[in-house]
Amino acid sequence: MNDFVVQKLEDVRLKIRDLQRIETMLKDLKGRCPDEKAIHECPIIEALIDDDPKEKEEIK
């Protein structure tokens, strides 16, 4: 049981580290996109959105 718990703890730590990297990246992206523009006008967000027109319409 101890080995199982140790492995799960390591899995959680890896996920936390990955989420912290994502958080840092999103904060950086937020700082690059001007506040006065709508989300669909932000070139960074545009690059992240799939080319599906329906998906883009939902974000507007």
N, C-alpha and C positions, 0 to 999 in steps of 0.2 A: 504494500500500500504506500509506503514511504516513497518508493521510486516513482510511482504514479503521480503523487502529489508534487514531487520535485519537478517532474516533467511538465505538469500543468502550470506550475508556477513560472517556469522558464517560458512556456508558451505565452502566458499573460504578459510577462515582461517584454517579450519580443513585440507583441501587439501594441503595447503601450508605447514602445520606442517608435514603431511605425506610425502610430497615430500622432505622436509628437512631431515627427518629421512632416507629416501631412499638415498639421496645424501651422508649423513654421512656413511651409510653402504657401498656404492659403493666406496667411497674414501678409506675406510678401506680395502676393498677387493683389490683395485688397489695396495695398499701398500704391500699387502701380495704376490702378484703374480709377479715373476721376470720379468723384462723388456726384457731380452734376449731370452725368450722362446716365441714361437708362441702361439696365443690365444688357440689353440686346445691342447696345452701341459700344460696349466695351470690347476692344479687340482681343483681350486676354480671354474673356468669357467666351467670345465667339470661337476662339481656337479650341476651347474645351468642349463645346457643345457638338454633338453629333450632327451630321449634315441632314438629319431628318427634319423637314420643315414643320411637321406637327409638333415635335419637341420644342423647336424654337418658338413656335406660336404660344405654347403653354407657358413659357418663361416670361414672355412679354406681359 
